[in-house]
Amino acid sequence: MNIETVTQKSDLLSFFIKIIAITALAFISTACGPKEPEVQSKTAVDAAPEVHMTADDFYHPELIKSEFTNEVDEKRFRPIGDTLSEISPRQRIIYFVGKLRRVPTQAQIKVLWYNDNIKDPVLVTDVFGSDTFSFISKFTPPGRRFMSGKYTVRVIVNGKEAGSNHFIIKGVDPFKAGVKISHVKIAKKLNKRGVAIKPSKLFKFAAALNATFKASNVMNPVDITVRWIRGESVFNESVIHLDGNGRFSANIASPGGIPKGVYKIEFEKDNAILKTVKFAIGKASIGPSIDYVALGETIAKNGMPKKKSTKFKKGIPAIYCGLRFLDLEPDSKISIDWVMIEGGTESVYYTVETPVPEGGSGSMNTKWDPGEIFAGKYKAVIYINDELAVEKEFKVK
């Protein structure tokens, strides 16, 4: 046997055995061997926020109970009156009874009362306590009554809000109602206090006229435009700055006399007409109108109240209304509603209608006699043929 040949065959056999062994090991490693470790991206690791817990996260003060009421037990810090959510503007005092828990020792606690239309609180009160305790905060009207609208009470502990609650003062929210113009009076002269002397809507001649008016619901300084219009043309225009509620005036003058004709005064704000009042110079007619209104307890021979007033004592049996009407058409009627005003709510107590079959101009009187008139704010609302002509407010105290 050739030894060299045997050696070559033996070397080839060893070579093929090694190849088979390596292949088998690779297969076994792939199928059964350990998985490669998962690698987290740097972005994912960086996105995880680092959390730092503080005592506030575990011990945050909380308002767990609150209520508005009209009567409280101040010793036991609990409500004993009616629960209030919609409150009359005549309410004399509102109590806020609350209960806090998890309050740190010597915590600074404030109760803030907000009108939701106003940025700053209308009242801030301080209370003291720790752990779980009850407290009382009270709110009284800044004037004679509360302003209508929505209110929020917030409880602040160490500068952080612990809770809040809400209530409503009933009536018309002045912020939503907007500026109101009323009690417009036109006269040739004003006294030293700016009150119209002998106001009227008919003038035979006038070299100058003054229009006084009452502005209400002026929540922020605002400008209004007053226009004196003759026919369809603007005779005079001025801008009046209103810096709050009150009485204001505008005027016109012409050295040779203001031209005769029918006029109207328009009060405008932001392209909206707030009030329009007609008057005339010369013999021109302004159409059906009420030229004069007076209230009193008794009637004089001329059919008008003997002593006119807008303030009466409670318990009086009757109030008379005397008025003068102008240029009514035939078969007209004049109606008077006697109305009680409660905040933004108005209730008609009595209505009387008087026919004026011949029309024209003249005077009349009527009375409201319920037997006893209680204290409150009222007004006589006068209509001509169901259209509002004029209102006259009065009080019973």
Secondary structure, DSSP 8 states (H G I E B T S, - for coil): --HHHHHHHHHHHHHHHHHHHHHHHHHHHHHHS--------HHHHHHS------HHHHS--EEEEEEEES-EETTTTEE-S-B-SEE-TT-S-EEEEEEEEEE-TT--EEEEEEETT-SS-SEEEEE---EEEEEEEEE--SSSS--SEEEEEEEEETTEEEEEEEEEE-S--HHHH--EEEEEEEESEE-TTS-EES--SEES--SEEEEEEEEE---S-EEEEEEEEETTEEEEEEEEEE-SSEEEEEEEE-TT---SEEEEEEEEETTEEEEEEEEEESS----SEEEEEEEESSB-TTSSBSS--SEE-TT-S-EEEEEEEEEE-TTEEEEEEEEEEETTEEEEEEEEEEEETT-EEEEEEEEE--S---SEEEEEEEEETTEEEEEEEEEE-
